[in-house]
């Protein structure tokens, strides 16, 4: 596993000792497991810990072939957000003159930024460690797990017999088929956090959330970043106005944006790597030192012998029903390997559904559905982009009648005092109703603010009641109350205003 963690400094040694101890000895398997989980990323860890913590003396086994903690701990949320925090500091310094603060001679120690990331990752790794899960009563097996019969999984020479099984093997970075790319070499989320020296020139391929986050972060950390995206706007799954703001911000930071881009070839030269592309029917080329690929995910389904146990799958992953049950009724799945929502919190929520549906529903305690979840998500650029529920485009596609309320941050006092007026709160609600269908927030604190609306949607609290919620003043979340107030004002039709005038006159 050392090839996944470089440099092998004291922090990565500590991380490895927690999430894939070199001296780990797999236990002797129990005669029969109530639940065997393949994959120790977020979904697998939550299923195993949740099932073991029920106090029912269940026999639980957890299988992991790489690093416990999965992408989130090792190659995703934790390292990326740690680096983004350092990059945000640079952004704050850049804006300092607007706030009356002048800072000269900024020195960015890229090696120290990456070392801090490794230290923090190691610091919090115990929560996902093999030792911790063993202490919870889970049998932890480190190795390749695969189905060998309708009720057995093998890990090396160990045979695990199960009543129910869960596939939680996650996903990995997809690689575009570009001539010469493999020979020239490239970075993915599994390798980019191993950098110790700053690449002077960095190409980021892909304008989705990961590409946008890391393009901005590495530009602020001193790289010359060019972002190449095949679409005509960034974050194509979000509201079009999101792209307008984000593209302006990235360009202001110094990121070179190339949209409508078709990659033709990559060639290695000394020094650097040359990318040949077309954009808007014009051919061009750029030379960079490193290439980062952020163009989507591929499910980890190879080597599991799924066909042998009657589990259907396609190129998007394991096929499940709304209860996260595969085509084999004894086998369930959760997380990136089977879901369109590829977020840590989505995997966590799905794991809770699996626990209930595998252990409780057989006793008539009801089932939980994936479709019942109200799922928020955040792109951690600056400003952040947060979303929950339907977009206007999705609501239109579903034939829903709706209205849209938008509050610009430039009208919110706290955003003005913070100097962070680039953004908005946009809420769509069902026509002739205060039912919230979805919302998008673009602000420096959007990831925190979206929880207000998510909570309202989950608990079926409409805009009418939301307008009665007192927000501390001044906060940027006050934009949500402004949106709710805007809905209330729509209720004051000319007829209602006339009646209210009469009531006031004779009161």
N, C-alpha and C positions, 0 to 999 in steps of 0.2 A: 504493500500500500504506500510505500514511501514515494513512489513515482507520482502520486496524486498530491503530495504535500512537499513543496520545495519553497524556500530552502529548509533543510532539516535542522532548524535552530531550536532553541530551548522551548519556544512556544509551539512549534509544530510537533516536537517530540511529546510535549504534554498532551496536545490534541490527539495524536495517534494513540497514546497510552490510554486515553479515555474511550475513543470511538472505534478503535480496532487494535486492541492490545496485541503486540507481537507474540506474547507468551500465552495468549488465551487458549484454554483447553475446553473444547465443547463438552457439555455434560453428557452423561448416559441418558438416552431418551426415556421418557416415561412410557408405560405400556400403551397409553391412549391419551391424546390431548383433546381437550374440549375445543381448543382453537389454536391453529398454527398460522402465523402471519409471516408472509414473505415480503421483506422490505422494511427497513428501519428508518425511513424518512418520517416526516410529520404524521402522515396517515397511519403508518404501521406502529409508530411509537405510541400514538394516542389510543389506538385499538388495544395494544398489549397492556399498557399501563392502566387504561380504564377497566378492562376486563379483569386484570389481576387485583385491582383495588376494590372490587365489589364485595369482598369478604365472603365469597361463595366457595372458596377452596377449589377454584377451577385450575386445571392444568393448561398453562399457556406457553407456547414456544414462539420465539422470534428469530427469524433468519435474515442475515445481512451479508452480502458478498463484498461490499466495499466499506464505506464509513458510516457508522451509525449517526443519525442526525440528518442524513441525506443532503440534498442541495441546500436546504434552508440554512443549516448551520455551517456547512463546509464551503459551498460554492455559490450561495444565493443571498438570501435576505441579510444574514449577519455580516458577512464581509462587505457586501455592496453598500449597505447603509452606513457602515463604519467609515468607508471611504467617502461616501456622499456627505457625511457630516464634516469631514475635513474640507471638502470642496466648498461646502456652503459657507464656511468661515472665510474662504477667499472671496466669495461673492459679496459677503457683508463688508469686507475691507474695500473691495472695488466701489461699493456704494457709499463708503464712508464720507467722501467729500460732499455728497448730497445732504448728509446729516451734520455737516460742520466738523467732521473729523478727517484729518489728513494724515495718511500713513505712507511714508516713503520707504523705499528699499525693502520690499517684501521678499522674503526668502522662503521658498518652498522646498522642504526636505522630503523628497518623494520616498526615499528609503525609510524615513521615520514614519511617514504616513502608512506605508505598507506594514511596517513592524508593529505599529499600534493596532492595525487590523488583526494581525496574527495573535497578538497578545490578548485582545478582547475575545476573539473567537475561542482561544484556548481557555480563557477565564470562565466562559459560560458553558463549556462543553460537557461538564459533568452531568448536567440534567439529561443529556442524551446518551450517557455512557453505558457500556456493557456492564460495568460493575453496579451501577445504580439499578438497572433493570433486573439484574440477578438478585439484588437485595429486595426487589419487589416480589420475588417469587417466580419470575419469568425465566424459562430456560432459553439462554441466548446461544445461537449457533452462528459462527462466522464462516461463511463459505457460500458456494453456489447451491441454491435450492431449486429443485425441480420436481414436478409431479411424476410419480412412477406408477400410480394406480388410482382408482377412484377414491381411495382413502389414505394414501401415503405420499409423503414428500421425502426425498433423500437429500442429505447435505453431506457430501463426501461418502464416508462409510456408515453414516448415521441414518436410520430409517425412522421417520416421525409419522405415526399413525394418528389420524385426526377424525373428529366428528364434523367440524366445520373448518374451512380455511379462508384466508383473506389474502388477496393479491394487492400489494401496495408497493410495487417496484418503481414507481415514479416515471420520470422521463429524462431525456438528455438533450443537449443542444442539437438542433437539426443542422445539417451541413448542405449548403447549396452546391449543385453540380456545376462548377465553374472550371473550365480547362486550366490546369496548372496550379489550382489552389492548394491541393494536397502536397504537391512537390515544393511549393514556395513556403508552406507552413502558415498556420493561423492560430489565433487564440479563441477559446470559448469561455463560458463562465467557469469551467473546470480548471482552466489554466491561467486566466488573466490575473487572478489574485496571487499567483506565484511570482509576479514581476517584482523585482527588487530595484531595477533601474528604470528610469522614466524613458519611454520611447519618445524621441523628439517628434516624430510624425506618426500618427495613428489613424488608420481607416476603420470606421465602424460601419459594418454592412447590416442594414436593417433599422427602420425607423419606428419600431414598436416601443413598448415601455422599456425593455432592457437596453436597447440601443440608445434611446434618448437619454436615459439616466446616466449611462456610462460615458456617452459622448460629452455631455455637459461636465461631468465630474472630472474626466481626464483633461479636458480643455482647461478647466480652472486649476488643475494641478500642474499645468505647464506644458502639456502636449499641444502640438498643432493637429487638431482633429478635423477630419473630413467625414461627413456622414452621408452614405449613399443609400438611397431608398427607392424601391421600384414604384411606389405609389406617388400620387400628385400632392399628397399631404402627409404629415407625420401623424402617428396615432390614429390610423384610419378608422378604428372601431369607436372612436370617441366623437363627440359633438364637433362639427367642422370649425366652430369658433375656438375650440381648444387649440387646433393646429395653428390658427392665425397668431395666437398669443405665443405659443411655444416656439414657433419658427422665428418670430421676432426676437425672443429672448435668447435663443441659441445663437443666432446671428450676431446679436449684440455682444455675447460672450466671446465671439471669435470663431465659433464652429462654422466650417464651410459646408453648406447644405447642397447636395446634388439630388434632386427629385426626378421622378420619371426615368429612373436609371436602370439600364439593362447591362449587367456585367458580362463582358465578352471573354476575358482571359486574365490570368494572373501569371506573371513571370518573375522569377527570382533573378536579381542582379546584385552586383557588389558596388556600393552597399544598397540595401533596400529591396523592395518588392514593388513591381509596377502593375497597376490595375488598368486594364483597357476597358472602356465602357462607352455606351451611347446614352445620351440624354436629350430628349426632344429632337430626335433624329440627327443629332450631332455627335460625332465620335471624338473622344479625348482620352487622355491617360494621366494618371497621377502616380507618383512614387512615394512610398511610405516605408517606415521601419517595421511596423507591425500591423496586422489585420485582425480585428475582432469581429466574430460572427455572432449576430443576434437576430436570427430570422425564424424563430419558432422552436418548437420542441418535437421530439420523437419519443413515443412511448417505449419503455423498456419491457419488451415481451419476449425477446429471444431467449431460447434455452429453457423455457419453463415447461415445455411439453404440453401446452394448453390443448392442442387438438386431441391428445391422448385421453384427456379427462372431459372432453366435450365442452370446453370453454371457447365460445366464438370470439373472434377478434378481427380487426381490420387495421388499416394503416393509422387510424386515429387512436387505437388502443383496444383494451378489453371492452366488449359490449356488455352493458349492464342494463337492468330495468330501473324503474324509479325507486326501487328499494335497495339498489346497489347490488343486486343479486345477478350473477352471471347465468349463462345458459345451463350450467350445472348447479342445481339448487343447493348443493352443499358448499359452494364456493362463492364468495363475495369479492368485491374489489372496491378500492377507494383511492382518491388522490389523482395525481397527474396521469396515471396509467389508464384511466377510464373517464375522465371528466373534462369538460370544456373550460371550467374554471380552474386555472392552474396557479393557485395561490396557496400559501401556507395555511391561512385561516380557512380556506375552502376545504383543504385536506383534513384539517382538524374537525370541521363541522361534519364532513362526510364520515369520518371515523366514528363519531358519536352515533350517527345513524346506523352504521354497521354493528356497533356494540348492541344497540337495541334490537336490531332485526335478526342478529344471529343468536343472541342469548335470551332475549325476553319474549319476542313475538311467538316462538313455538308454544309458549304457555298462555297464549291468549291475551297478552298485555299490549297488543296493538303494534302497528308498524309505523315507521317514519319514512317520509318521502324526500328525495333530493329536490324535487320540484317545489317543495314548500319553503325552501330556504330563500331568504332575502339577502343577496350577496353584494357587499360593497367591495370596491378595489381601488388601489391608489397607484399612480405613477409618481415616483419620488424625485421628479425634477424640481427645479425652483423657478417658478412656483409649482407646487404639487397639483396633480390632477386627480380628483376623486370622483367616483361614480357609484351609484346604486340604482337598481331597478332599470326601467326601460329608458332608452333614449327617445327623442322625438321621432327619429327614423323608424325605430323598432315599433313604437306605438302605432305609427301610420301603417306599417306593414301588417300589423295585426288587426287593422280596421277599427281601431279605437278612436273615439272622438275625445279630444283633449285640448286643454289650453296651456300656454307656457307663460311662466312668470320669470323675469330675469332682473337681478339686482347687480349693478356694477359695483365692484369694490371701490371705485372712485367716489361713491356716495356714502361709504362707510367710514365713520370718523377714525376708528382705530387703524384701518388700512392707510388712511391719509397720514396719520401721525407716524406710522411705521415706515412710510415711504414705499408701501407695497400695494399699489393700486392697480397693478396689472392682473386682472382676473374678474371673476363673477360668480354668482350663485344662480343657477338656472333650475327651476322646478317645473315639472310637467304634472298636471292633475287632470283627473277625469272631468270632462265637460259637464257642467251643471252639478258638480260635486266637489267637495274639498279633498277627495281621496288622492293621495300622492301616488303617482305611477312610477316616478323616478326623479333623479336629480343629478346634476353635475356641478362640482365646485372646483374652481381654479383659484388657488390662493396659497400663500406660504404655509398655511396650517390646514389645508384641505383634508388631509388624512385624518386629523382629529375632528374637524367640523362635520364630516359626512356621517359620523356616528349619531348625531342628533337626528338626522333624517332617517337613518336606518332604524333607529329605535322607534321613531314614530310610525314607520311603515310596518314593522313587525307587530306592533301593538295596535295597529289600525287607528292611529291618531291622525286626524286630518289637519289641513292647514288652518281650519277655524280654531281648533283647540291649541294648535301650535302657536298661534298668534297671542294666546293668553300666557304663554311661557315667558317668564321674565329672564332676560339675558343680562348678565353683568355688563355695565358700561364702563369703559369702552372695550369691546372685543370684536374681532373679525367675524365671529360666529353670529354677531348681531345681524349680519346680512340675511340669515335664515329667518329671523323674526320679521325683518323688512319684507321678505318674500311672502310670509304668512299674512302680514298686514295688507300687502298689495292684493291678496286674494279677498280679504274681508271688504276691501273698498269696492271690489266688483259687485258685491251684494247690494251696494247703494245705487240701485237703478233709479232713473228719474221718477218712476212711480213711487218707489220706497222713500225717496227724498221728499217727495210731495207729502206723503202720509206723515213722515217724521216732522215735517214743518208744521202740519196741522196739529199734531199732538203737542208739539212744543208751544204753539200759539195758545192752545186752550188749557195748558197744564197750569 
